[in-house]
Amino acid sequence: MIRNLAASLVLFESIETTAPKAKEVKRYVDKVLARNKEQSLIEKRNLVKIFFDKNASDKVFNELIPRYESRKSGFIRSFHLKNRLGDNAEMMRLELVDKKVFVDKKPEVEVKAKPETKKKSDVEVSVKSAKDKKTVEKK
């Protein structure tokens, strides 16, 4: 179970689980990332042994080891969440420290020039002149 949670953490870069599981997974993944700093065939084979998922071991080998080259430890950040509703279990979120954030680019909207409108002062003048005409007509 710990290996599966560790593989999910590596693949998705964040997971939510109960506090005891989160503490164990955090220790486990920190040790794995700290131990496998070199990019050699032996290290890659060790990662395949540790993670059942080949995609997780490839991601550690190709992305995470180069990303955390300057760090010695502390690869995972943990947050306490609210207790779970069903059984009131304490929940935690685990995230990799330099988590990639994907942002969708919004399509650029072309702004068209607005048609020229009358100036505020022109509108006021025409209104005043219309009022004068009405008052003149009434007399």
C-alpha positions, 0 to 999 in steps of 0.5 A: 500500500505504501508503494502504491501511494508513493507511486501516486505521489510521484506521478501526480505530484500531490495526494490526499490520504490519512495522516498515518499513511501520509507520514509513512509515505513521506518518509519513504519517498524522501529516502528514495529521492535522496538515495537515487541522486546519480543517474546510472543503470543501477539506480534505474533498476533500483527504482523499478524494484521500488515502484511497481509502476514503470511510469513512476520510476521513469518520472523519478529518473528523468524529471525529479532527480534533475529537478532536485539536484541541489536539494539533499532532503525535504522533497515533500511538503505536507498540509493538514486538512479537515477530518474526514466526514465518515469516520472523522479520520485526520486527513493530510495532503502531500505535495512535491516541493517544486510541483509543476503547475499547469496553466491553460493559456487563454485565447487572445481576444482582439479588441476592435476600435469602438465607433466614435460617440458624441462627447459628453459635452456635445450631448449636454449642449444638445439637451440644453438646446432641446430644453430651451426649444421646449420652453420657447415653444410653450411660451 
